[in-house]
Amino acid sequence: MISARILVISMSWAVLSAAPLIYAQDVKPPELTVIAQRRSVIQQLELRPQRLLGLGLAVDPVSAPLIDTPDLSRYREFQFGMNLLAIAKQADRQPSEARVIHQRPAVIQELEWRPPRSVGSSPQADPVKEVLFSFYNGELFRMVVNYDQHRTDGLTDEDMVEAISARYGTATRPDAKIVLFSSFQVYNDSEKVIARWEDSQYSFNLFRSSYQPTFGILVLSKRLDTMAGAAIVEAIRLDEQEAPQRETERQKKRDDEDHAAQEKARLVNKPNFRP
């Protein structure tokens, strides 16, 4: 394995050494500018430059195979295993801002977070527009990351796969769709998976939004997402089963309130009525 890595490093250095000659002969200056701009955007999406074997060299996105063990248990500073209180603190939000989607048989909550924005925009601006965190009985089980349209304009599916692979390793291309929201009763929309990075416990799924020209990533804990999905299905079943009874109770409450209002008006109007 060490010899293979040394060979890869040697080949990389050879390519880097030959690059000036190749560019000088075959690439026109305007094309170099476009390539440099695209590389800048991709590196921003990559979040943090990887380090090559401790030598202090930033790994280019094409060097993704050198990643030994990608950490799929976290997205940036947010990690599976964190609870609502920890996520809210990390995101500088209040736990009370989380929406309760279902309360039984398990508590399903959602919390939105938008990275702080500075006035104006720059090529180095954070490409993340917002993240939707979902919790199963208070524990993080999925994150839906939506990227800013202006920070991904012009990027192709392959550009995005290249950038994400630089951090999370080799992608697969499953023929699959994903549901993005925890509240299946309200949002039952699904998106086609462009590429997937996964291990036995976690899964990253790149998608392109059907409603706006931008990309996103669904990150989930397979174990908790399965449990949460079953709880949500049961919650919806219970809601539908109990809906007639709840409607009857709501109607009775409205009737009682109307009757009380009529009685109150009667006590006022009866003594003062003159035909």
N, C-alpha and C positions, 0 to 999 in steps of 0.2 A: 504493500500500500504506500510506504514511504517512497519507494522507487518510482511508483506511478505518479505520485504528487510532484516529485522532483522533475520527472519528464514533462508534466503539464506546465510546471513553472518555467522550465527551460524553453518550451515551445512558446509560452506566453511572452517571455522576454524576447525571443526571436521575432515574434510578430510585432511587438512594440518597437524593436530596433529597426525593423524594415518599414514600419508604418510611414516615417517621413519620406522615404524614397517613393513608396507607392503613391502617397498623396501628391508628391511633387510631380509625378508623371501622369497620373490618371484622373485626379480630381481637380475641378475648377474651384477657385476661391468662393463663389456664391454657394456651391454645394456644401463646402466645408462649414459655412455659416449656418445653413439649415440643419446639418448633422449635429453641430454643437448645440444649437437651440433645443433640438429634440432630446439630445442626451441630458441636457440640464433639467428638463421637465421630468424625464424618466428617473433621474437620480433623486429628485424631490419626492416622487411617489415611493421610492425605495425606502424612505424614512431615515435610515442611518446607513452610512457606508460600512461594509464589512471589512475586516482586517485579514490580510493574506498571511497565514502561518506566522503571525506575530512579527512580521517584518515591517509593519507600518505602511503597507501598500494598500490603497483602497481597491477593493475588488470591483471590476467592471461587471455590469449585469450579465455579460456573456459567461462569466466564470461561476455561475450558480452551482455547477456540479461539485465544486470544492467545499460546499457547506456539508459538514459531517452530520450534525443532528439539528435540524431546524426546530426551533421552539414554537410549536403550534398551540401552546397553552395560553398564549397571550397575544394581544394586539396593542402595540405600544406599551403604555404603562398599565393597561387594564388586563387582568389575568383571571382565568377561570379559577374558582375557589374563593374569590372575593365575594362578599355579601353586599347588600344594598347600601349599608352605611359606609363601607370602605370605598365603593365606586362613587357614591355621592361626594365623599370627601375629596377623592382624587380628581373629580371633575368640577370641584368647587360648586356643587349644587346642594340643595337641601333634600334630605330623604322624603320630606313631605311633598315634594314636587312630583314624586313618582305616581303614575296613574294605576289604580287597581283595575285590572281587566276582568279577572275572575276571582272569586273568593272561596269556592269549593269545587271539587274535592281538594284542591290546592290553591294557594294564593299566587296568582300570576300578576306581575307588575311590570311597568315599562317606565323608563327614564330617558329623556332626550338630553343630549349634550352637544353644544357647538363650540369648537375651539375659538378662543378669543381672536378677534380680528383687529388689525391696525388700520389706521386711516389710509386709504389708497391701496394699491395692489402692486406686487412686485413678483418677479419670476421665482423668488424664494418663499413666497407665501405658502401657508399650509394648504395642501390640496384637499384636505378633509373638510367637507361642508358641515356634516352632522353625523352623530352616532346614536343609534337607538339601542339601549341596553334592555334586555328582558331578564326577569328574575322568576325563579321557581322556588316558592317558599323562602324568599329572601336571598337566594343564591343565584349568581349570574349564570345563565345557561346559553345565551346567544347575544351577538352584537351585529347590527346591520350598519355598515359604514357606507355613507354616501359621499362621493367625491364632488368637488365643485366643478361645474361645467366649464368655467373659464380656465381652470387649471388642467383640464383634460382635453380641451379642444384640439382636434387634429390627431390625437393619439388613436392608433388602431388597437384592435384586440391583441395583436401580437406584441405591441409596445407595452401594454399593461401586463401581459403574461410575463414578458421579459423582466420588467421592473419588480414584480412580486416574486418571481422565481429567484431573483438575486438574494432575497431574504429568506424565503420559505422552501427553497429546493425545487425539485422537478415537479411539474404539473401533469395532471392527467386531463383528458378531454371526455368526460362522461356525457352520454346522451340523457340528460336529466333536467328537471325543473325544481325550483325551491320556492317555498312560501316564505315571505319576508316578515310577516307580522304575527305577533302572538295572538291577536284578537281575530281568530279565523272567522267569527260570525260577522265582523265588520269588514275585514279585508281578507278576501279569499283569492287574491291575485298571486300568480306565480311568475317567476322569471326563469329563462333558460340559462343554464350554467355554461359559461364560456370555458372556464378551466377550474380545476380543483386541486388543492394541496391538502393532504390528510395523512393521519396516522391512525392507530387503533382507537384513539380517544377523542381527537379533535378534527375539525374540517373547516377549511377556508374555501369559499365558493365565489369566484368572480362572475359578475353579471353586468349586463347593460340594461338600464331602465327602459321599460316599455313606454313610459309617459314623458320622459325628457332625455335629451341627448347627453347622458352622462353614465359613468360607471359606478359600481358599488361592490362591496364584499360582504357576504354573510359568513360570520364566524360563529361556530357553535361547538358545544360539548356534546358529543354523541349520546352519552349516557343520560345527561340531564335533559337534553332536547327530546329524547324519546319519552322520558317520564312526563315532561311538561306537555308534549303533544297529546299523550293519552289523557292527562288531566283536563286539558282544554276541550277535547272531544266530549268527555263526560260532563263537563260544565255546560257545554252547549246543549247536550241532550237533556240535562236536568232543567235548564232554562226553558227549553221548548215544552217539556212535559208539564212544568208548573205554570206556564204562561196563561192558560185559561183561568186558573185559580187566582193568580195575581191580578188579572184583568177584572175578575169578579170583585176582588177586594178593593181595587182602585175605584171601580164604579160605585160600590157601597159607600166608600169614603166620600166621594163627590156628592152622592145623594144625601148623606148625613149632613154635610156642610151646607148644601142648598136648603135643607129642611131647617137647620138651625138659623140660617140667615132669614128665612121667611118668618119664623117664629119671632125673631127679634124685631123685624119690621112690623109684624102684627101688633106686638105690645105697644109700639110707638103710635101706629096709625089708628088702631081701633078706638081709643078714647077720644081722639080728635076728629074723627070722621063725622061730617054733617051732610046729609043728603040734600 
